[in-house]
Amino acid sequence: VQLQASGGGLVQAGDSLRLSCAASERTFSSYLIGWFRQAPGQERDFVAAINRSGRSTYYGASVKGRFTISRDNAKNTVYLRMNSLKPDDTAVYYCAARRHYYGGSDYYRQEEYNYWGQGTLVTVSS
């Protein structure tokens, strides 16, 4: 499956953005979808994930309460709504898809994801 992340841009601290991750296949609905981010000079970190139905969502500690992940399987798209953005949120954001996920606690493990999008840059100025 091919993933296309979009929606990044330059915003000010406190602003909001919505990222989109569009998939090329209808089988998209069978994947766990995750968002990860990589700030300059740092490792890529887990941001959020959503299960196939959309009923279970998971968040990294630094974004919990500010970011919301959702999906529209009819549109083969996952969204990441980011509120109260901070300069520390500046990073390239990647979406990824994982074929086999059965509700365990390893949703944050990057090596378990099978497909990756190209990334979209989010820059938050202070």
N, C-alpha and C positions, 0 to 999 in steps of 0.2 A: 504494500500500500504506500502511496506517496502522500506526504503531508506538506501543507503549505501554511506557514505561520505568517500572520500579518497584523497590522494595527499599531506597531511601535511608532515612536516619535519622540520629540522633545517637549517636555512639559515642566511646569514649575512644581515645587514641593507643595503638597496638599491637593494637587489636581488628581483627576481620574483618567484612566485609559481602559479600553477593552481590546484585548488581543483575541484573534480568531485563529483556529487551526482547522483548515479544511482538508478533508481526505478524498482520495480519488476513487474509493471503492465503497459499495454499499455494505461490505463486510465490516466496515468501520464500526458498526454497532456492536460487534462482538469483541472489541478491544478495550482494554483499560487504556485510558489516555492520560498522559502526565505532562506537566509543564516543568521545565528546569531552566535555570539561568546561570550565566557565567559572566561575572564581573571582570574587568580588566585585571590581568595578573593573578586571578584566583581560579580555583577549581569550580567545575560546574556543580550546582547544588539543586536539590529537589525543591520545588515550589508548591505544587498541588497535583492531585490526581483525581480521576473520577471513574467509577466502574461502568460496566456496559450499560446498565439501565439508567444510570445517573442518580440512583438513590443513595449511593455511598460516595462521599467525598473525603479527601484527605489533604492536609495542609502542613507545610513547614512551619516551624515555630515563629519565624520572623515575619510571616505574612498572615498568620491566622487572625481573623477578625477584620482584616483589611481587604483581602482578596477573596473572590468567589469564583469557583469553577462550575461550569454548567455545560450541558451538551444538548444538541438537537440532532438526533439520529436521522430524522427525515431529511436534514440538510447536510448530513455527514460533517458536522462542524462541532467543535468544542470551543468554548469561550473562557477567557480569564478576565474577569472584571477586577480592576485594580483601583482601589480607593485610597485616599490619604497617602499618596505616594511620597516617598522620602528619597533624598539623594542616594542613600544606600541601596535603593532598588534599581539603580542604574546598572544595566547588564544587557547582554544578548539573551533573549528568551527563546527557548526551543520547546517545541511540542514533540512528543514521542508516543508510540503505540506499542502495546504489549499484548501478544496473542493469548497467552495462558496465564490468567490470573483468577484465583479461586477464593479471594477474600482474605488472604493472609496479610501479615504485617510488613511484607517486603515491597510494598508499592513504591517505595522511595529509591529502590535499588536500580541505578541506571543500567547496569549490565543485563538486567532482565527485560529491557525494552528492545524490541526487534526493529523498529523503524523510527527514523528521526527526520524532522523537518529541517529547513535551512537556517532558521533563526530570524528573529526580528529585534532590532535594537530599540531599547527604551532608555532614554536619558532624562534624568530628573535633576533640574537645576535648583539650587538653594535660594 
